Amino acid sequence: MNIILHEPEIPQNTGNIGRTCVNAHASLHLIEPLGFILSDKNIKRAGMDYWDRLDVHRYMNFEKFKEEHPDANIWYATTKAHQTYTDVKFGPDDYIMFGKESAGIPEELLVDNEDHCIRIPMYKGERSLNLCNSVAIVLYEALRQNGFPELEQNGELHHEHWKH
């Protein structure tokens, strides 16, 4: 799976999303301009020691991303979509794009890709969820649909043993 952050603004969110991507075995694609410097201490703090293991890619703009990934199947996460993220079938190599915290994905991209726009249901009148939470919700649904490839599904206790 692949997560795209279109012009992210808050380093802590990007750090947390990077940590989620490492644990989900997903790649992170960052579309510039970024609202911070990638070496920012807040990214490192939020991403902890996971950032060094993150498969992260940067692009000058969305056009450069499209040039490098011309056949990418992209889902556009937006509060403006007609369908929810559970209404669609995610493929194992799909890309899920999220917009910047203050404005979301540019509307011209949404209009051109209406059938690939998805939303997370929220209480009427509320604006949006935190970006980190949104990425985790949609990414793990996509992983669930694909059988959680390469992810451990059974945990072990540290000192005790499960009874069954």
C-alpha positions as CSV (number, residue, x, y, z in Angstrom):
1,M,0.0,0.0,0.0
2,N,1.0,3.6,-0.5
3,I,0.1,6.8,1.3
4,I,0.4,10.2,-0.4
5,L,0.4,13.4,1.7
6,H,-0.3,16.4,-0.5
7,E,1.5,19.4,0.9
8,P,1.5,18.3,4.6
9,E,1.9,21.3,7.0
10,I,2.3,19.8,10.5
11,P,5.5,17.8,11.2
12,Q,4.1,15.9,14.1
13,N,1.3,14.5,11.8
14,T,3.8,13.5,9.2
15,G,6.0,11.8,11.8
16,N,3.1,9.9,13.2
17,I,1.9,8.9,9.7
18,G,5.4,7.7,8.9
19,R,5.4,5.5,12.0
20,T,2.0,4.1,10.9
21,C,3.4,3.4,7.4
22,V,6.3,1.5,8.8
23,N,4.1,-0.7,11.0
24,A,1.7,-1.2,8.1
25,H,4.5,-1.9,5.6
26,A,3.3,0.9,3.4
27,S,5.3,3.5,1.5
28,L,4.9,7.2,2.2
29,H,4.9,9.7,-0.7
30,L,5.3,13.4,0.1
31,I,4.1,16.0,-2.4
32,E,5.9,19.4,-1.9
33,P,5.8,22.1,-0.7
34,L,6.1,20.8,2.8
35,G,5.2,23.1,5.7
36,F,8.4,22.0,7.6
37,I,11.9,20.7,7.1
38,L,12.1,16.8,7.0
39,S,14.9,16.9,9.6
40,D,12.6,18.8,12.0
41,K,12.9,17.5,15.5
42,N,9.1,17.2,15.7
43,I,9.1,14.7,12.9
44,K,11.8,12.7,14.6
45,R,9.9,12.9,18.0
46,A,6.6,11.8,16.5
47,G,8.1,9.1,14.2
48,M,10.5,8.0,17.0
49,D,13.0,5.4,15.8
50,Y,10.7,4.3,13.0
51,W,11.6,7.1,10.6
52,D,14.9,5.4,9.5
53,R,13.0,2.3,8.4
54,L,10.3,4.3,6.5
55,D,10.1,3.9,2.7
56,V,9.6,7.6,1.9
57,H,9.6,9.4,-1.4
58,R,9.5,13.2,-2.2
59,Y,8.1,14.9,-5.3
60,M,8.4,18.6,-6.3
61,N,4.7,18.6,-7.1
62,F,1.8,16.3,-8.0
63,E,2.7,16.4,-11.7
64,K,6.1,15.0,-10.9
65,F,4.4,12.2,-8.9
66,K,2.2,11.4,-11.8
67,E,5.2,11.3,-14.2
68,E,6.9,8.7,-12.0
69,H,3.7,6.7,-11.3
70,P,1.6,7.1,-14.5
71,D,-0.5,4.0,-13.8
72,A,-1.1,4.6,-10.1
73,N,-4.6,3.8,-8.8
74,I,-5.2,6.7,-6.5
75,W,-8.0,7.1,-3.9
76,Y,-8.6,10.7,-2.8
77,A,-9.6,11.0,0.8
78,T,-11.8,14.1,1.3
79,T,-14.8,15.2,3.3
80,K,-16.5,16.2,0.0
81,A,-16.8,12.6,-1.4
82,H,-20.1,10.9,-2.2
83,Q,-18.8,7.4,-1.2
84,T,-17.2,6.2,2.0
85,Y,-13.9,4.4,2.2
86,T,-15.7,1.1,2.9
87,D,-17.7,1.4,-0.3
88,V,-14.6,0.8,-2.5
89,K,-12.3,-2.2,-3.2
90,F,-8.7,-1.3,-2.5
91,G,-5.9,-3.2,-4.4
92,P,-2.7,-4.2,-2.8
93,D,-0.7,-1.6,-4.7
94,D,-3.1,1.3,-4.5
95,Y,-2.3,4.8,-3.4
96,I,-4.4,6.7,-0.9
97,M,-4.0,10.5,-1.0
98,F,-4.7,12.9,1.9
99,G,-4.5,16.7,1.6
100,K,-2.9,19.3,3.8
101,E,-4.3,19.9,7.2
102,S,-5.7,23.4,6.5
103,A,-7.4,22.8,3.2
104,G,-7.4,19.2,2.1
105,I,-6.8,18.0,-1.5
106,P,-7.1,20.8,-4.1
107,E,-10.6,20.7,-5.5
108,E,-9.4,20.5,-9.2
109,L,-7.9,17.1,-8.4
110,L,-11.2,16.0,-6.7
111,V,-13.4,17.1,-9.6
112,D,-11.1,15.3,-12.1
113,N,-11.3,12.1,-10.0
114,E,-14.8,12.0,-8.6
115,D,-15.2,8.3,-8.8
116,H,-12.0,7.8,-6.8
117,C,-12.9,10.2,-4.0
118,I,-13.7,8.6,-0.6
119,R,-14.7,9.9,2.8
120,I,-14.8,8.8,6.4
121,P,-18.3,9.3,7.8
122,M,-18.5,11.9,10.6
123,Y,-21.2,13.6,12.7
124,K,-23.1,16.1,10.7
125,G,-21.7,19.6,10.8
126,E,-18.2,18.6,11.9
127,R,-15.3,19.6,9.7
128,S,-12.7,16.8,9.8
129,L,-10.7,14.3,11.7
130,N,-7.0,14.6,12.6
131,L,-4.9,13.7,9.6
132,C,-3.0,10.9,11.4
133,N,-6.3,9.3,12.5
134,S,-7.7,9.5,9.0
135,V,-4.7,7.9,7.4
136,A,-4.8,5.0,10.0
137,I,-8.5,4.4,9.5
138,V,-8.4,4.2,5.7
139,L,-5.0,2.5,5.5
140,Y,-6.1,-0.3,7.8
141,E,-9.3,-0.9,6.0
142,A,-7.4,-1.2,2.7
143,L,-5.0,-3.7,4.5
144,R,-8.0,-5.6,5.9
145,Q,-9.5,-5.9,2.5
146,N,-6.2,-7.4,1.2
147,G,-5.8,-9.9,4.1
148,F,-3.2,-7.8,6.0
149,P,-0.3,-8.8,3.7
150,E,3.0,-9.3,5.5
151,L,1.6,-8.1,8.9
152,E,1.7,-10.2,12.0
153,Q,-1.9,-11.0,13.1
154,N,-1.2,-13.0,16.3
155,G,0.5,-11.4,19.3
156,E,2.3,-12.9,22.2
157,L,2.4,-12.0,25.9
158,H,5.8,-11.0,27.3
159,H,5.7,-13.0,30.6
160,E,2.5,-15.1,30.5
161,H,1.0,-17.5,28.0
162,W,-2.4,-17.4,26.5
163,K,-4.8,-20.0,27.9
164,H,-6.1,-21.1,24.5
